[in-house]
């Protein structure tokens, strides 16, 4: 018998009073899985530019006047 089928059969044999506990546990597992998925997605969304912040040296107004330095635009 497959695991899922085995579990379903075992749940069917439980007394009615135990079903609330089973439901709580299933909801706990679902929430745990969702948190893991969210954490993995969050890790994948890291801003690639955050790795290079602060490695460049230049004039103190480089951020504000980058067009002047890069393109010669005033």
DSSP file (Angstrom, degrees, kcal/mol; ACC not computed):
  #  RESIDUE AA STRUCTURE BP1 BP2  ACC     N-H-->O    O-->H-N    N-H-->O    O-->H-N    TCO  KAPPA ALPHA  PHI   PSI    X-CA   Y-CA   Z-CA
    1    1 A X              0   0    0      0, 0.0     5,-0.0     0, 0.0     0, 0.0   0.000 360.0 360.0 360.0 139.0    0.0    0.0    0.0
    2    2 A X     >  -     0   0    0      1,-0.1     4,-2.7     4,-0.0     5,-0.2  -0.281 360.0-112.6 -65.8 154.8    1.3    3.5   -0.8
    3    3 A X  H  > S+     0   0    0      1,-0.2     4,-2.7     2,-0.2     5,-0.2   0.923 116.9  49.7 -54.2 -48.6    2.3    5.8    2.1
    4    4 A X  H  > S+     0   0    0      1,-0.2     4,-2.6     2,-0.2    -1,-0.2   0.925 112.4  46.9 -59.7 -45.9   -0.6    8.2    1.4
    5    5 A X  H  > S+     0   0    0      1,-0.2     4,-2.4     2,-0.2    -1,-0.2   0.896 111.5  52.0 -63.5 -39.6   -3.2    5.4    1.3
    6    6 A X  H  X S+     0   0    0     -4,-2.7     4,-2.1     2,-0.2    -2,-0.2   0.923 110.8  47.4 -61.4 -44.9   -1.7    3.9    4.4
    7    7 A X  H  X S+     0   0    0     -4,-2.7     4,-2.5     2,-0.2    -2,-0.2   0.912 110.7  51.7 -64.8 -42.9   -2.0    7.2    6.3
    8    8 A X  H  X S+     0   0    0     -4,-2.6     4,-2.3     1,-0.2    -1,-0.2   0.920 110.0  49.1 -60.5 -43.8   -5.6    7.7    5.0
    9    9 A X  H  X S+     0   0    0     -4,-2.4     4,-1.1     1,-0.2    -1,-0.2   0.896 110.9  50.2 -63.2 -39.8   -6.6    4.3    6.3
   10   10 A X  H  < S+     0   0    0     -4,-2.1     4,-0.4     1,-0.2     3,-0.3   0.898 110.0  50.5 -65.8 -39.6   -5.0    5.0    9.7
   11   11 A X  H >< S+     0   0    0     -4,-2.5     3,-1.5     1,-0.2    -2,-0.2   0.901 105.8  56.3 -65.3 -39.8   -6.8    8.3    9.9
   12   12 A X  H 3< S+     0   0    0     -4,-2.3    -1,-0.2     1,-0.3    -2,-0.2   0.806 104.4  54.1 -61.3 -28.3  -10.1    6.6    9.2
   13   13 A X  T 3< S+     0   0    0     -4,-1.1    -1,-0.3    -3,-0.3    -2,-0.2   0.552  88.3 101.7 -85.3  -6.2   -9.6    4.3   12.1
   14   14 A X  S <  S-     0   0    0     -3,-1.5     2,-0.1    -4,-0.4     5,-0.1  -0.432  81.6-103.3 -76.7 151.5   -9.0    7.1   14.6
   15   15 A X    >>  -     0   0    0      1,-0.1     3,-1.6    -2,-0.1     4,-0.5  -0.384  34.0-108.9 -68.8 155.2  -11.8    8.1   17.0
   16   16 A X  G >4 S+     0   0    0      1,-0.3     3,-1.2     2,-0.2     4,-0.4   0.832 116.5  62.0 -54.0 -37.6  -13.7   11.3   16.1
   17   17 A X  G 34 S+     0   0    0      1,-0.3     3,-0.5     2,-0.2     4,-0.4   0.761  99.3  55.8 -63.7 -25.6  -12.0   13.2   19.0
   18   18 A X  G <> S+     0   0    0     -3,-1.6     4,-1.9     1,-0.2     3,-0.3   0.628  85.5  81.3 -82.7 -14.0   -8.6   12.7   17.5
   19   19 A X  H <X S+     0   0    0     -3,-1.2     4,-2.6    -4,-0.5    -1,-0.2   0.823  85.4  58.4 -65.2 -31.4   -9.4   14.3   14.2
   20   20 A X  H  > S+     0   0    0     -3,-0.5     4,-2.5    -4,-0.4    -1,-0.2   0.915 106.8  48.5 -63.2 -41.7   -8.9   17.8   15.6
   21   21 A X  H  > S+     0   0    0     -4,-0.4     4,-2.3    -3,-0.3    -2,-0.2   0.902 111.2  49.8 -64.2 -41.1   -5.3   16.9   16.5
   22   22 A X  H  X S+     0   0    0     -4,-1.9     4,-2.5     2,-0.2    -2,-0.2   0.924 111.0  49.7 -63.1 -43.8   -4.7   15.4   13.1
   23   23 A X  H  X S+     0   0    0     -4,-2.6     4,-2.4     1,-0.2    -2,-0.2   0.920 110.3  50.3 -61.0 -44.8   -6.1   18.6   11.5
   24   24 A X  H  X S+     0   0    0     -4,-2.5     4,-2.1     1,-0.2    -1,-0.2   0.907 111.5  48.4 -59.8 -42.7   -3.8   20.8   13.6
   25   25 A X  H  X S+     0   0    0     -4,-2.3     4,-2.4     2,-0.2    -2,-0.2   0.908 110.6  50.0 -66.6 -41.7   -0.8   18.7   12.7
   26   26 A X  H  X S+     0   0    0     -4,-2.5     4,-2.3     1,-0.2    -2,-0.2   0.912 111.3  49.4 -62.8 -42.5   -1.6   18.9    9.0
   27   27 A X  H  X S+     0   0    0     -4,-2.4     4,-2.4     2,-0.2    -1,-0.2   0.878 109.2  53.0 -64.7 -37.5   -2.0   22.7    9.2
   28   28 A X  H  X S+     0   0    0     -4,-2.1     4,-2.3     2,-0.2    -2,-0.2   0.928 109.7  48.1 -60.7 -46.1    1.3   22.9   11.0
   29   29 A X  H  X S+     0   0    0     -4,-2.4     4,-2.3     1,-0.2    -2,-0.2   0.890 111.1  50.6 -63.7 -39.8    3.0   21.0    8.3
   30   30 A X  H  X S+     0   0    0     -4,-2.3     4,-2.4     2,-0.2    -1,-0.2   0.924 111.4  47.8 -63.7 -44.5    1.5   23.1    5.6
   31   31 A X  H  X S+     0   0    0     -4,-2.4     4,-2.3     1,-0.2    -2,-0.2   0.892 111.1  51.6 -63.7 -39.9    2.5   26.4    7.3
   32   32 A X  H  X S+     0   0    0     -4,-2.3     4,-2.0     2,-0.2    -1,-0.2   0.921 110.3  48.4 -62.5 -44.3    6.1   25.0    7.8
   33   33 A X  H  X S+     0   0    0     -4,-2.3     4,-2.2     1,-0.2    -2,-0.2   0.906 110.5  51.3 -63.3 -42.4    6.3   24.1    4.1
   34   34 A X  H  X S+     0   0    0     -4,-2.4     4,-2.6     1,-0.2    -1,-0.2   0.900 108.5  51.6 -62.2 -41.2    5.0   27.6    3.1
   35   35 A X  H  X S+     0   0    0     -4,-2.3     4,-2.5     1,-0.2    -1,-0.2   0.909 109.7  49.8 -61.9 -41.8    7.6   29.3    5.3
   36   36 A X  H  X S+     0   0    0     -4,-2.0     4,-2.3     2,-0.2    -2,-0.2   0.908 111.1  48.7 -63.9 -42.2   10.4   27.2    3.7
   37   37 A X  H  X S+     0   0    0     -4,-2.2     4,-2.4     2,-0.2    -2,-0.2   0.926 111.9  49.3 -63.1 -44.7    9.2   28.1    0.2
   38   38 A X  H  X S+     0   0    0     -4,-2.6     4,-2.5     1,-0.2    -2,-0.2   0.903 110.5  50.6 -61.9 -41.6    9.0   31.8    1.1
   39   39 A X  H  X S+     0   0    0     -4,-2.5     4,-2.2     2,-0.2    -1,-0.2   0.909 111.1  48.2 -63.4 -42.0   12.5   31.7    2.6
   40   40 A X  H  X S+     0   0    0     -4,-2.3     4,-1.5     2,-0.2    -2,-0.2   0.901 112.9  47.8 -66.0 -40.2   13.9   30.1   -0.6
   41   41 A X  H  X S+     0   0    0     -4,-2.4     4,-0.7     1,-0.2    -2,-0.2   0.896 110.3  52.6 -66.1 -39.5   12.2   32.6   -2.8
   42   42 A X  H >< S+     0   0    0     -4,-2.5     3,-0.9     1,-0.2    -2,-0.2   0.899 107.1  52.1 -63.2 -41.1   13.5   35.4   -0.6
   43   43 A X  H >< S+     0   0    0     -4,-2.2     3,-1.0     1,-0.2    -1,-0.2   0.867 108.2  52.1 -62.3 -36.5   17.0   34.1   -0.9
   44   44 A X  H 3< S+     0   0    0     -4,-1.5    -1,-0.2     1,-0.2    -2,-0.2   0.630 101.5  62.1 -75.5 -13.8   16.6   34.1   -4.7
   45   45 A X  T <<  +     0   0    0     -3,-0.9    -1,-0.2    -4,-0.7    -2,-0.2   0.226  69.0 140.2 -97.8  13.9   15.5   37.7   -4.8
   46   46 A X    <   -     0   0    0     -3,-1.0     2,-0.4     1,-0.1    -3,-0.0  -0.334  63.4-108.7 -60.1 136.0   18.6   39.3   -3.4
   47   47 A X    >   -     0   0    0      1,-0.2     3,-1.4     2,-0.1     4,-0.4  -0.526  22.2-147.9 -66.9 119.0   19.5   42.5   -5.2
   48   48 A X  G >  S+     0   0    0     -2,-0.4     3,-0.9     1,-0.3     4,-0.2   0.793  95.8  59.2 -62.5 -26.8   22.6   41.7   -7.3
   49   49 A X  G >> S+     0   0    0      1,-0.2     3,-1.5     2,-0.2     4,-0.7   0.729  86.5  75.9 -73.9 -20.0   23.8   45.3   -6.9
   50   50 A X  G <4 S+     0   0    0     -3,-1.4     3,-0.3     1,-0.3    -1,-0.2   0.760  87.7  61.7 -63.5 -22.1   23.9   44.9   -3.1
   51   51 A X  G <4 S+     0   0    0     -3,-0.9    -1,-0.3    -4,-0.4    -2,-0.2   0.714 107.9  41.6 -75.2 -20.0   27.1   42.9   -3.5
   52   52 A X  T X4 S+     0   0    0     -3,-1.5     3,-1.8    -4,-0.2     4,-0.3   0.419  80.1 125.9-109.5   1.3   29.0   45.8   -5.1
   53   53 A X  T 3< S+     0   0    0     -4,-0.7    -3,-0.0    -3,-0.3    -4,-0.0  -0.411  81.1  10.9 -62.8 128.5   27.8   48.6   -2.9
   54   54 A X  T 3  S+     0   0    0     -2,-0.2    -1,-0.3     2,-0.1    -2,-0.1   0.444  95.7 103.6  88.1   0.3   30.8   50.5   -1.4
   55   55 A X    <   +     0   0    0     -3,-1.8     2,-0.4     2,-0.0    -2,-0.1   0.603  63.5  84.2 -90.3  -9.1   33.5   48.9   -3.5
   56   56 A X        -     0   0    0     -4,-0.3     2,-0.4     2,-0.0    -2,-0.1  -0.746  62.5-156.0 -97.2 137.7   34.0   51.9   -5.8
   57   57 A X        +     0   0    0     -2,-0.4     2,-0.3     0, 0.0    -2,-0.0  -0.883  36.6 114.6-107.6 145.2   36.1   54.9   -5.0
   58   58 A X        -     0   0    0     -2,-0.4     4,-0.0     0, 0.0    -2,-0.0  -0.964  63.6 -26.8-179.8-169.2   35.5   58.3   -6.5
   59   59 A X    >   -     0   0    0     -2,-0.3     3,-1.7     1,-0.1     4,-0.2  -0.207  59.2-115.2 -60.9 154.0   34.4   61.9   -5.8
   60   60 A X  T 3  S+     0   0    0      1,-0.3     3,-0.3     2,-0.1     4,-0.2   0.737 116.2  50.1 -65.6 -21.7   32.2   62.4   -2.8
   61   61 A X  T 3> S+     0   0    0      1,-0.2     4,-2.7     2,-0.1    -1,-0.3   0.145  74.5 114.9-101.0  20.1   29.3   63.6   -5.1
   62   62 A X  T <4 S+     0   0    0     -3,-1.7     4,-0.2     1,-0.2    -1,-0.2   0.892  75.4  49.9 -57.6 -43.6   29.5   60.6   -7.4
   63   63 A X  T >4 S+     0   0    0     -3,-0.3     3,-0.6    -4,-0.2    -1,-0.2   0.923 116.8  40.1 -63.7 -44.1   26.1   59.3   -6.5
   64   64 A X  T 34 S+     0   0    0      1,-0.2     3,-0.2    -4,-0.2    -2,-0.2   0.850 127.6  31.5 -74.1 -34.3   24.4   62.6   -7.0
   65   65 A X  T >X S+     0   0    0     -4,-2.7     4,-1.5     1,-0.2     3,-0.7  -0.109  73.1 131.0-118.5  35.4   26.2   63.7  -10.1
   66   66 A X  H <>  +     0   0    0     -3,-0.6     4,-3.0     1,-0.2     5,-0.4   0.831  69.8  61.6 -60.0 -33.0   26.9   60.3  -11.8
   67   67 A X  H 3>>S+     0   0    0     -3,-0.2     4,-2.2     1,-0.2     6,-1.5   0.894 103.0  51.1 -60.3 -38.7   25.6   61.6  -15.2
   68   68 A X  H <>5S+     0   0    0     -3,-0.7     4,-0.9     4,-0.3    -1,-0.2   0.928 116.3  39.8 -62.2 -45.5   28.4   64.2  -15.2
   69   69 A X  H  <5S+     0   0    0     -4,-1.5    -2,-0.2    -7,-0.2    -1,-0.2   0.858 125.1  35.4 -76.7 -35.0   31.1   61.6  -14.5
   70   70 A X  H  <5S+     0   0    0     -4,-3.0    -3,-0.2    -5,-0.2    -2,-0.2   0.917 136.4  15.5 -85.1 -45.8   29.8   58.9  -16.7
   71   71 A X  H  <5S-     0   0    0     -4,-2.2    -3,-0.2    -5,-0.4    -2,-0.2   0.477  95.6-116.8-111.7  -5.1   28.3   60.8  -19.7
   72   72 A X     << +     0   0    0     -4,-0.9     2,-0.4    -5,-0.8    -4,-0.3   0.650  66.0 144.6  76.6  13.9   29.8   64.2  -19.3
   73   73 A X              0   0    0     -6,-1.5    -1,-0.3     1,-0.1    -2,-0.2  -0.719 360.0 360.0 -89.2 133.4   26.3   65.7  -18.8
   74   74 A X              0   0    0     -2,-0.4    -1,-0.1    -3,-0.1    -6,-0.1   0.457 360.0 360.0 -88.0 360.0   26.0   68.6  -16.4
